[in-house]
């Protein structure tokens, strides 16, 4: 398969496989099946579809550093599910980051994934994250796609709050138009979730996983256009209310109250734009109850795009600015100076002030002035003489006296804590699955911009699939540890960590309550732990059991995760 460095790629023959355009009519929408699901990369029950075939139990056993086609170097596994895995990789030929989906060639859905990737690449629409390569070699099938490091998942955007009406209008307008274009070519997305929508730094929305995400999971549906339309309605509903329009929580959003059905957006949150709220209800499947005006529902992305275009355009908010203070006119500029009173207006009587007589102009007054002046001159002279005499006496006293230095006792010195050197560190993974062992040294290199980061977990904030993640630090020799400062990559609720004394770099039972030095639960991006009683140890385990939710950043998918930027021991 030929490759190119632009967004779209040339694709080879489908090797007799039917393109995904033929299969698109069987695919279900992510917006439908995620009513009862959790995260973007977690298996979820289908509402109106079924899986094509059973998935194998495990994905290909690959590791960071493995190279595909002598150019795509795998760096970080972001998803491992249903027998396939997704990675952040580096295209060493073009020196850029890419995403890679991997599955065995004998996987029941391998041929469908290849056909889906090649059909998606042929679309070449820049509103979608482009497929760059789709290859089967060495008993592996892999799909390479664009990686947008400057884009933000809609999941992270919604975690910060609702969208302004103009932003929500742009979201539904761009996504519906893009999906209408895809369906005209016979392609459905099938998993339109908040994690599938990316907002770039320029404010444009791009859609990833067209056809491929559904093929990887083997999802089918008899009404793909209706399913994709309902998914767009769910995205708009979430953008307006910060709530997921179904009973169960999903994508970091709370669901609706159980047993009340689908509520209109303005019943969930005050101040919702009426036109956009009605549009969301028309797109969602709600048993005929659409909006207050009872307009017909939108059942295809094309109908939804036309309904958006028929709305009055929502303008962006005016930029906020501070008004300058009002200019204060002077009396002359206001025109009151020398202006005659208007005719017919009563005039107030003008009072003329009589100047007081000059003081002390008589003979007695002049004599009194001269007397006061003479007294002042005499007082000044006497004061000057006394001041000079006092200065002379003080100078003689200084010349005759010998000053003796005062001897003071030594002041008590306050002993400050000294930094303890870190000789080495390594990940502690009792389950045998480390996070990023190659980046551990970045936690104590003195550079606050470098860091070690965990993988992104779908479940949280408590780590469910393992007891925790951590790093063991080697202080070189037994030291008295009194204080530890830790810089965290992500702020937010639920960061729970603790320090334990360990007996080796790879202890068998390091998390022992008897060896606990200190612990904390914080929402800040840095923390300082102080031992209640200094502990002598050579090895210290930093153990993390709960992590905050963070969005996509720097090749790491959205989810529950944490990173360590800088660790300092003092004793």
BABAKOL-466942 format. One record per residue (C-alpha): residue number from 1; x, y, z. Coordinates in steps of 0.001 Angstrom, whole numbers. Each point is the difference from the previous one (the first is absolute). Last residue first. Layout:
N
{r NUM, {X, Y, Z}}
...
//
This chain:
571
{r 571, {16343, 14571, 56057}}
{r 570, {-1371, 1193, -3312}}
{r 569, {-1215, -1918, -3059}}
{r 568, {-923, 1805, -3237}}
{r 567, {-2271, -1367, -2761}}
{r 566, {-776, 1892, -3245}}
{r 565, {-2456, -554, -2845}}
{r 564, {-2101, -3016, 1034}}
{r 563, {-2991, -806, -2239}}
{r 562, {-3604, -965, 564}}
{r 561, {-2783, -1774, -1890}}
{r 560, {-3765, -547, -154}}
{r 559, {-1057, 418, -3597}}
{r 558, {665, 1988, -3166}}
{r 557, {2637, -1382, -2338}}
{r 556, {3711, 764, 318}}
{r 555, {1926, 1192, -3065}}
{r 554, {804, 3421, 1496}}
{r 553, {-3363, 671, 1585}}
{r 552, {-3470, -1547, -103}}
{r 551, {-2141, 856, 2999}}
{r 550, {555, -609, 3686}}
{r 549, {-1959, -1926, 2650}}
{r 548, {1706, -75, 3387}}
{r 547, {1974, -2953, 1427}}
{r 546, {-389, -2501, 2862}}
{r 545, {2407, -2693, 1278}}
{r 544, {3449, 1575, -422}}
{r 543, {3043, -1412, 1895}}
{r 542, {3358, 1815, 393}}
{r 541, {2285, -2694, 1438}}
{r 540, {3094, 1068, 1961}}
{r 539, {3254, -1996, 79}}
{r 538, {2955, 796, 2249}}
{r 537, {-1876, 269, 3278}}
{r 536, {32, 1872, 3303}}
{r 535, {-3402, 1481, 800}}
{r 534, {-543, 3403, 1658}}
{r 533, {-3216, 48, 2084}}
{r 532, {-3180, 1731, -1178}}
{r 531, {1560, -78, -3469}}
{r 530, {-709, 3111, -2029}}
{r 529, {-1556, -224, -3479}}
{r 528, {50, 3040, -2300}}
{r 527, {-2407, 65, -2951}}
{r 526, {-127, 1431, -3501}}
{r 525, {-2660, 256, -2712}}
{r 524, {-2808, 410, 2527}}
{r 523, {-3101, -2205, 431}}
{r 522, {1390, -1963, 2937}}
{r 521, {-276, -3235, 1974}}
{r 520, {3094, -550, 2165}}
{r 519, {2309, -2607, 1490}}
{r 518, {3028, -257, 2294}}
{r 517, {2805, -2393, 999}}
{r 516, {-1812, -3333, -253}}
{r 515, {2133, -2963, 1073}}
{r 514, {-2576, -1552, 2366}}
{r 513, {-2703, 440, -2642}}
{r 512, {2031, -2264, -2336}}
{r 511, {-119, 858, -3700}}
{r 510, {3465, -1359, -828}}
{r 509, {-763, -3720, 20}}
{r 508, {2287, -1590, -2574}}
{r 507, {2488, 2838, -140}}
{r 506, {1687, 898, -3282}}
{r 505, {2457, 2833, 848}}
{r 504, {511, -1568, 3456}}
{r 503, {-1156, 271, 3650}}
{r 502, {-2753, 2557, -481}}
{r 501, {-1208, 2920, 2140}}
{r 500, {-3409, 1133, -1193}}
{r 499, {-1293, 3312, -1364}}
{r 498, {-3666, 589, -871}}
{r 497, {-2148, 1271, -2848}}
{r 496, {-3616, 972, -653}}
{r 495, {-857, 2458, -2802}}
{r 494, {-3825, 137, 220}}
{r 493, {-804, 3542, -1106}}
{r 492, {1879, 1979, -2615}}
{r 491, {3523, 975, -966}}
{r 490, {1952, -1931, -2602}}
{r 489, {3799, -296, -404}}
{r 488, {771, -215, 3713}}
{r 487, {3077, 1380, 1767}}
{r 486, {1016, -1871, 3173}}
{r 485, {1837, 1405, 3047}}
{r 484, {1173, -2533, 2634}}
{r 483, {832, 774, 3641}}
{r 482, {1655, -1766, 2938}}
{r 481, {1983, -2884, -1505}}
{r 480, {2992, -1096, 2095}}
{r 479, {2314, -1672, -2488}}
{r 478, {1241, -3545, -594}}
{r 477, {2185, 26, -3066}}
{r 476, {-256, 828, -3705}}
{r 475, {-3376, 1754, 289}}
{r 474, {-1690, -2587, -2274}}
{r 473, {-3537, 996, -1051}}
{r 472, {-2746, -2589, -623}}
{r 471, {-2736, 1202, -2402}}
{r 470, {-3719, -704, 66}}
{r 469, {-3241, -1302, -1429}}
{r 468, {-2992, -1405, 1848}}
{r 467, {-1926, -3134, 1008}}
{r 466, {-750, -884, -3661}}
{r 465, {-3057, -42, -2302}}
{r 464, {-2026, 2400, 2124}}
{r 463, {2153, 3086, 510}}
{r 462, {-2201, 2295, 2071}}
{r 461, {-1083, 3125, -1926}}
{r 460, {-874, -1938, -1981}}
{r 459, {-692, -2268, -2928}}
{r 458, {1168, 772, -3549}}
{r 457, {3666, 157, 960}}
{r 456, {2596, 2170, -1784}}
{r 455, {3510, -1370, 489}}
{r 454, {2162, 1445, 2715}}
{r 453, {2345, 2904, -616}}
{r 452, {3647, 757, 753}}
{r 451, {930, 3653, -428}}
{r 450, {2103, 2664, -1666}}
{r 449, {-919, 3700, 255}}
{r 448, {1068, 296, 3662}}
{r 447, {3610, -843, -897}}
{r 446, {2007, -946, 3081}}
{r 445, {643, -3517, -1322}}
{r 444, {-1996, -1627, 2826}}
{r 443, {-3267, -1092, -1627}}
{r 442, {1568, -213, -3447}}
{r 441, {1956, -3089, 1109}}
{r 440, {-3257, -2008, -42}}
{r 439, {-569, 661, -3718}}
{r 438, {1123, -3361, -1415}}
{r 437, {-2200, -1957, 2406}}
{r 436, {-3209, 1431, -1467}}
{r 435, {-2966, -1888, 1539}}
{r 434, {1235, -3399, 1228}}
{r 433, {-1970, -3260, -337}}
{r 432, {1512, -2776, 2146}}
{r 431, {-2805, 0, 2569}}
{r 430, {2385, 1178, 2744}}
{r 429, {928, 3051, -2117}}
{r 428, {2497, 2231, 1835}}
{r 427, {1711, 2260, -2511}}
{r 426, {3679, 751, 418}}
{r 425, {2142, 2629, 1692}}
{r 424, {3696, 782, 424}}
{r 423, {2492, 2034, 2031}}
{r 422, {-2391, 2569, 1456}}
{r 421, {1916, 2552, 2082}}
{r 420, {-1490, 1171, 3313}}
{r 419, {-701, 3734, 277}}
{r 418, {911, 1465, 3375}}
{r 417, {-2492, 1104, 2625}}
{r 416, {976, 3154, 1850}}
{r 415, {1505, -54, 3497}}
{r 414, {-977, 3078, 1929}}
{r 413, {3083, 1490, 1645}}
{r 412, {-183, 1249, 3578}}
{r 411, {1680, 3355, 294}}
{r 410, {3573, -94, 1396}}
{r 409, {422, 2089, 3182}}
{r 408, {573, 3672, -293}}
{r 407, {3112, 1945, 898}}
{r 406, {-428, 3731, -227}}
{r 405, {2947, 1793, -1428}}
{r 404, {1436, 2643, 2332}}
{r 403, {-96, 3580, -1173}}
{r 402, {2883, 2149, 1139}}
{r 401, {-1119, 3408, 1337}}
{r 400, {1984, 3167, -289}}
{r 399, {-681, 765, -3672}}
{r 398, {-3710, -808, 224}}
{r 397, {-430, 2199, 3050}}
{r 396, {1704, 2855, -1757}}
{r 395, {-2361, -263, -2961}}
{r 394, {-3089, -31, 2213}}
{r 393, {1145, 3149, 1785}}
{r 392, {455, 1806, -3342}}
{r 391, {-3441, -1043, -1242}}
{r 390, {-1695, 1205, 3195}}
{r 389, {1686, 3384, -237}}
{r 388, {-1120, 450, -3614}}
{r 387, {-3624, -824, 880}}
{r 386, {-12, 2397, 2964}}
{r 385, {1334, 2863, -2157}}
{r 384, {-2560, -640, -2765}}
{r 383, {-2885, 14, 2490}}
{r 382, {1083, 3293, 1506}}
{r 381, {247, 1652, -3415}}
{r 380, {-3386, -1265, -1142}}
{r 379, {-1664, 1187, 3196}}
{r 378, {1520, 3456, -333}}
{r 377, {-1166, 336, -3615}}
{r 376, {-3540, -1091, 933}}
{r 375, {-183, 2466, 2877}}
{r 374, {1081, 2856, -2279}}
{r 373, {-2662, -870, -2581}}
{r 372, {-2742, -45, 2678}}
{r 371, {1031, 3456, 1189}}
{r 370, {77, 1425, -3520}}
{r 369, {-3529, -1279, -688}}
{r 368, {-1341, 1415, 3325}}
{r 367, {1431, 3423, -762}}
{r 366, {-1701, -23, -3412}}
{r 365, {-3325, -926, 1597}}
{r 364, {191, 2763, 2589}}
{r 363, {624, 2575, -2723}}
{r 362, {-3045, -1220, -1984}}
{r 361, {79, -2251, -3120}}
{r 360, {-210, -3219, 1996}}
{r 359, {-2325, -1869, -2410}}
{r 358, {-1143, 1346, -3385}}
{r 357, {-3800, 436, 64}}
{r 356, {-2096, -2991, -1069}}
{r 355, {-1161, -127, -3651}}
{r 354, {-3772, 307, -461}}
{r 353, {-1362, -2980, -1937}}
{r 352, {-2543, 934, -2675}}
{r 351, {-3115, -2135, 23}}
{r 350, {-1666, -574, -3377}}
{r 349, {-3732, -458, 274}}
{r 348, {-1197, -3171, -1748}}
{r 347, {-1435, 405, -3458}}
{r 346, {-3414, -1299, -870}}
{r 345, {-160, -1571, -3494}}
{r 344, {-2056, 1832, -2591}}
{r 343, {2935, 606, -2315}}
{r 342, {2810, -2419, 544}}
{r 341, {2758, 1053, 2412}}
{r 340, {3036, 1522, -1622}}
{r 339, {3004, -2258, -624}}
{r 338, {3241, 1311, 1537}}
{r 337, {1249, -3491, 778}}
{r 336, {-2823, -2514, -145}}
{r 335, {1014, -1342, -3410}}
{r 334, {849, -3588, 955}}
{r 333, {3440, 636, -1414}}
{r 332, {541, 2884, 2493}}
{r 331, {-1109, -2058, 2946}}
{r 330, {2298, -2811, -1017}}
{r 329, {-1332, -3071, -1761}}
{r 328, {501, -3477, 1465}}
{r 327, {431, -2667, -2636}}
{r 326, {-1852, -3180, 938}}
{r 325, {2311, -2809, 1017}}
{r 324, {1021, -2383, -2805}}
{r 323, {-2275, -2994, -600}}
{r 322, {1613, -3344, 839}}
{r 321, {-47, -2571, -2780}}
{r 320, {-1689, -3334, -665}}
{r 319, {149, -1311, -3536}}
{r 318, {-3490, -383, -1484}}
{r 317, {-1328, -3529, 136}}
{r 316, {61, -1988, -3257}}
{r 315, {-3079, 350, -2196}}
{r 314, {-2681, -2672, -128}}
{r 313, {-1334, -277, -3543}}
{r 312, {-3766, -178, -127}}
{r 311, {-885, -3673, -466}}
{r 310, {-592, -1384, -3494}}
{r 309, {3643, -1145, -281}}
{r 308, {-364, -2088, 3153}}
{r 307, {-3160, -1662, -1368}}
{r 306, {1806, -714, -3269}}
{r 305, {2896, -1639, 1872}}
{r 304, {-2490, -2107, 1985}}
{r 303, {-1762, -1166, -3131}}
{r 302, {3330, -999, -1568}}
{r 301, {1119, -1713, 3218}}
{r 300, {-3078, -2225, -283}}
{r 299, {-3097, -518, 2185}}
{r 298, {-816, 3569, 1015}}
{r 297, {-3286, 65, 1904}}
{r 296, {-3018, 1979, -1274}}
{r 295, {-745, 3285, 1768}}
{r 294, {-2078, -208, 3165}}
{r 293, {416, 3698, 900}}
{r 292, {961, -897, 3561}}
{r 291, {2606, -2439, -1252}}
{r 290, {95, -3685, -858}}
{r 289, {-2357, -2389, 1744}}
{r 288, {-323, -2657, -2715}}
{r 287, {1294, -2902, 2053}}
{r 286, {3209, 1800, 1041}}
{r 285, {2691, -939, -2516}}
{r 284, {2295, 3017, 61}}
{r 283, {404, 2285, -3035}}
{r 282, {-3195, 1985, 526}}
{r 281, {801, 391, 3705}}
{r 280, {3447, 1422, -806}}
{r 279, {-1545, 2460, -2467}}
{r 278, {-2510, 1182, 2605}}
{r 277, {2840, 753, 2396}}
{r 276, {1944, 1803, -2736}}
{r 275, {-2965, 2269, -752}}
{r 274, {-716, 716, 3668}}
{r 273, {3548, 898, 1035}}
{r 272, {326, -1426, 3521}}
{r 271, {-360, 2605, 2768}}
{r 270, {-962, -2382, 2774}}
{r 269, {1241, -3570, -66}}
{r 268, {-1895, -3285, 49}}
{r 267, {-3458, 1235, -979}}
{r 266, {1568, 2228, -2691}}
{r 265, {1654, -3128, -1469}}
{r 264, {-3339, -1821, -448}}
{r 263, {-260, -3046, 2242}}
{r 262, {339, -3546, -1330}}
{r 261, {-1695, -2475, 2322}}
{r 260, {-913, 605, 3622}}
{r 259, {837, -3473, 1383}}
{r 258, {3609, 605, 924}}
{r 257, {1259, 3556, 270}}
{r 256, {2115, 956, -3051}}
{r 255, {3602, -1098, -352}}
{r 254, {3051, 1677, 1511}}
{r 253, {2902, 701, -2317}}
{r 252, {3587, -1361, 232}}
{r 251, {-412, -1861, -3283}}
{r 250, {-3120, -1859, 1201}}
{r 249, {-2480, 27, 2887}}
{r 248, {-3125, -2136, -422}}
{r 247, {-3531, 1315, -505}}
{r 246, {404, 1391, -3494}}
{r 245, {491, 3517, -1392}}
{r 244, {3557, 378, 1441}}
{r 243, {156, 3252, 1966}}
{r 242, {2203, 3088, -533}}
{r 241, {-3250, 1780, -1023}}
{r 240, {613, 1639, -3389}}
{r 239, {3077, -1982, -1122}}
{r 238, {-1526, -3239, 1314}}
{r 237, {-3173, 531, -2041}}
{r 236, {2077, 844, -3089}}
{r 235, {2031, -3218, 375}}
{r 234, {-3181, -2037, 566}}
{r 233, {-1547, 1490, -3136}}
{r 232, {3121, -954, -1962}}
{r 231, {-409, -3592, 1270}}
{r 230, {-3672, 31, -1009}}
{r 229, {1022, 960, -3529}}
{r 228, {2631, -2762, -133}}
{r 227, {-2612, -2584, 1045}}
{r 226, {-2599, 1252, -2476}}
{r 225, {2547, -195, -2810}}
{r 224, {1207, -3448, 1085}}
{r 223, {-3475, -1595, 59}}
{r 222, {416, -3814, -205}}
{r 221, {2846, 10, 2499}}
{r 220, {3312, -1801, 528}}
{r 219, {2935, 273, 2417}}
{r 218, {3068, -2189, -512}}
{r 217, {2220, 1891, 2437}}
{r 216, {2817, 702, -2442}}
{r 215, {-2531, 573, -2786}}
{r 214, {-1805, 2607, 2115}}
{r 213, {3224, 1898, 629}}
{r 212, {1003, -235, -3684}}
{r 211, {-3204, 1423, -1537}}
{r 210, {1132, 3602, 700}}
{r 209, {2354, -239, 3001}}
{r 208, {723, 3675, 460}}
{r 207, {-2171, 3068, -521}}
{r 206, {1433, 3512, -226}}
{r 205, {-1452, 3194, 1454}}
{r 204, {1526, 3385, -860}}
{r 203, {749, 2575, 2714}}
{r 202, {3480, 932, -1266}}
{r 201, {1719, -1944, 2812}}
{r 200, {-1808, -3128, -1159}}
{r 199, {-3128, -1479, 1536}}
{r 198, {-96, -3789, -176}}
{r 197, {-3169, -2123, -91}}
{r 196, {339, -3794, 447}}
{r 195, {373, 287, 3795}}
{r 194, {-3372, 1750, 225}}
{r 193, {-1576, -3058, -1673}}
{r 192, {-851, -608, -3657}}
{r 191, {646, -3754, -181}}
{r 190, {-1738, -1245, -3175}}
{r 189, {1735, 2317, -2445}}
{r 188, {-1994, -921, -3079}}
{r 187, {1309, -178, -3571}}
{r 186, {-2078, -351, -3195}}
{r 185, {1562, 2973, -1814}}
{r 184, {-3069, 2166, 668}}
{r 183, {274, -1226, 3579}}
{r 182, {3436, 1613, 331}}
{r 181, {-1188, 3369, -1341}}
{r 180, {-2938, -1, 2437}}
{r 179, {2458, -890, 2781}}
{r 178, {2117, 3078, -770}}
{r 177, {-3047, 2292, -177}}
{r 176, {-1346, -1341, 3297}}
{r 175, {3383, 395, 1753}}
{r 174, {604, 3556, -1234}}
{r 173, {-3477, 1337, 823}}
{r 172, {-398, -1829, 3306}}
{r 171, {3332, 1277, 1307}}
{r 170, {-260, 3511, -1468}}
{r 169, {-3407, 496, 1659}}
{r 168, {1386, -1290, 3324}}
{r 167, {2853, 2525, -278}}
{r 166, {-2415, 2874, -796}}
{r 165, {-2306, -1018, 2858}}
{r 164, {2932, -29, 2470}}
{r 163, {1062, -3513, 919}}
{r 162, {-748, -1599, 3352}}
{r 161, {2658, -554, 2627}}
{r 160, {3639, -1063, 547}}
{r 159, {-749, -3724, -360}}
{r 158, {-1706, 850, -3280}}
{r 157, {3296, 1102, -1560}}
{r 156, {1809, -3080, 1329}}
{r 155, {-2519, -2378, -1577}}
{r 154, {-21, 2118, -3178}}
{r 153, {3561, -1210, -445}}
{r 152, {2607, 2714, -455}}
{r 151, {2199, 477, -3084}}
{r 150, {3624, 1227, -74}}
{r 149, {1526, -3498, -67}}
{r 148, {-2085, -1116, -3004}}
{r 147, {970, -3576, -912}}
{r 146, {-911, -1122, -3529}}
{r 145, {-732, -3646, -732}}
{r 144, {1838, -3305, -448}}
{r 143, {-2001, -3238, -236}}
{r 142, {1678, -3291, 869}}
{r 141, {-672, -3626, -871}}
{r 140, {2566, -2475, 1285}}
{r 139, {1046, -3513, -1061}}
{r 138, {3290, 1391, -1349}}
{r 137, {-1766, 2459, -2290}}
{r 136, {-3460, 1479, -557}}
{r 135, {-27, 3736, -654}}
{r 134, {-2250, 3067, 273}}
{r 133, {1801, 3356, -234}}
{r 132, {-675, 3706, 492}}
{r 131, {-3615, 15, 1187}}
{r 130, {-1049, 3627, 434}}
{r 129, {-1620, 1619, 3020}}
{r 128, {-3236, 1267, -1531}}
{r 127, {-896, 3576, -955}}
{r 126, {2762, -176, -2610}}
{r 125, {-2196, -2271, -2182}}
{r 124, {2178, -2531, -1871}}
{r 123, {-2854, -2475, -495}}
{r 122, {2414, -2604, -1399}}
{r 121, {1681, -341, 3390}}
{r 120, {-3320, -992, 1596}}
{r 119, {-512, -2757, -2572}}
{r 118, {3524, -1300, 596}}
{r 117, {-450, -2, 3774}}
{r 116, {-3385, -1755, -177}}
{r 115, {1309, -2687, -2352}}
{r 114, {2985, -685, 2258}}
{r 113, {-2232, -108, 3089}}
{r 112, {-2397, -2407, -1708}}
{r 111, {2874, -2330, -925}}
{r 110, {1294, -37, 3590}}
{r 109, {-3405, -519, 1646}}
{r 108, {296, -3707, 861}}
{r 107, {3669, 513, 1018}}
{r 106, {2255, -2257, -2076}}
{r 105, {2154, 2976, -1091}}
{r 104, {520, 912, 3636}}
{r 103, {-1004, 3523, 1058}}
{r 102, {1683, 3403, 113}}
{r 101, {-1385, 3568, -189}}
{r 100, {2712, 2659, -438}}
{r 99, {17, 3752, 693}}
{r 98, {2634, 2310, -1462}}
{r 97, {2665, 2386, 1285}}
{r 96, {2312, 1658, -2519}}
{r 95, {3539, -429, -1292}}
{r 94, {-931, -843, -3629}}
{r 93, {2073, -3201, -150}}
{r 92, {41, -642, 3730}}
{r 91, {-3798, -70, 187}}
{r 90, {-364, -18, 3765}}
{r 89, {-2702, -1955, 1813}}
{r 88, {-2940, 503, 2342}}
{r 87, {-1643, -3368, 270}}
{r 86, {-3340, -1783, -281}}
{r 85, {-447, -3689, 864}}
{r 84, {-2219, -2758, -1350}}
{r 83, {-1382, -3236, 1507}}
{r 82, {-3162, 1534, 1424}}
{r 81, {1846, 2813, 1800}}
{r 80, {3441, 1483, 604}}
{r 79, {15, 3782, -334}}
{r 78, {2629, 2763, 438}}
{r 77, {3161, -2064, -509}}
{r 76, {2977, 2361, -125}}
{r 75, {3074, 206, -2251}}
{r 74, {-314, -2275, -3037}}
{r 73, {2569, 804, -2692}}
{r 72, {-1519, 277, -3503}}
{r 71, {2864, -56, -2547}}
{r 70, {1462, -3464, -602}}
{r 69, {-3400, -1280, -1188}}
{r 68, {-1030, -117, 3660}}
{r 67, {2495, 677, 2784}}
{r 66, {-239, -1228, 3599}}
{r 65, {1365, 2618, 2421}}
{r 64, {-2840, -286, 2488}}
{r 63, {-1262, -3561, 145}}
{r 62, {-2024, -2467, -2019}}
{r 61, {-2012, -3004, 1148}}
{r 60, {-2771, -4, -2594}}
{r 59, {-3405, 517, 1665}}
{r 58, {-1575, -2548, 2325}}
{r 57, {-3308, -1817, 434}}
{r 56, {-988, -303, -3628}}
{r 55, {-3110, 1856, -1128}}
{r 54, {-3309, -1708, -709}}
{r 53, {-1596, 900, -3280}}
{r 52, {-2058, 2672, -1760}}
{r 51, {-1142, 1723, 3179}}
{r 50, {-3674, 881, 290}}
{r 49, {-2126, 3035, -587}}
{r 48, {-2921, 1957, 1397}}
{r 47, {1132, 995, 3466}}
{r 46, {3501, -1467, 131}}
{r 45, {1655, -765, 3325}}
{r 44, {3327, 1695, 678}}
{r 43, {3580, -1256, -1}}
{r 42, {2323, 2709, 1340}}
{r 41, {2114, 2256, -2203}}
{r 40, {-2197, 3074, -96}}
{r 39, {-974, -262, 3636}}
{r 38, {-3125, -1019, 1842}}
{r 37, {-2852, -1736, -1752}}
{r 36, {-3753, -78, 574}}
{r 35, {-1041, 2762, -2319}}
{r 34, {3236, -584, -1831}}
{r 33, {-1634, -2406, -2444}}
{r 32, {-2020, 2665, -1694}}
{r 31, {2560, 2802, -295}}
{r 30, {2483, -2591, -1185}}
{r 29, {-2109, -679, -3024}}
{r 28, {-691, -3428, -1455}}
{r 27, {1393, -1396, -3209}}
{r 26, {-1933, -2135, -2470}}
{r 25, {-587, 2640, -2682}}
{r 24, {3710, 749, 70}}
{r 23, {907, -3464, -1221}}
{r 22, {-226, 840, -3685}}
{r 21, {1908, 3239, 500}}
{r 20, {2453, -2065, 1999}}
{r 19, {1476, -1308, -3172}}
{r 18, {-636, -3652, -1015}}
{r 17, {3271, -1838, 214}}
{r 16, {1478, -1323, -3254}}
{r 15, {3513, 1149, 795}}
{r 14, {-1144, 3534, 891}}
{r 13, {2308, 1370, -2664}}
{r 12, {2503, 2538, 1250}}
{r 11, {-630, 3310, 1678}}
{r 10, {1287, 3479, -721}}
{r 9, {55, 2150, 3076}}
{r 8, {-1824, 2993, 1431}}
{r 7, {1380, 2391, 2621}}
{r 6, {3305, 715, -1745}}
{r 5, {3259, -1900, 443}}
{r 4, {-793, -2632, -2609}}
{r 3, {-78, -3759, 102}}
{r 2, {-288, -2697, -2654}}
{r 1, {-1460, -3319, 1040}}
//
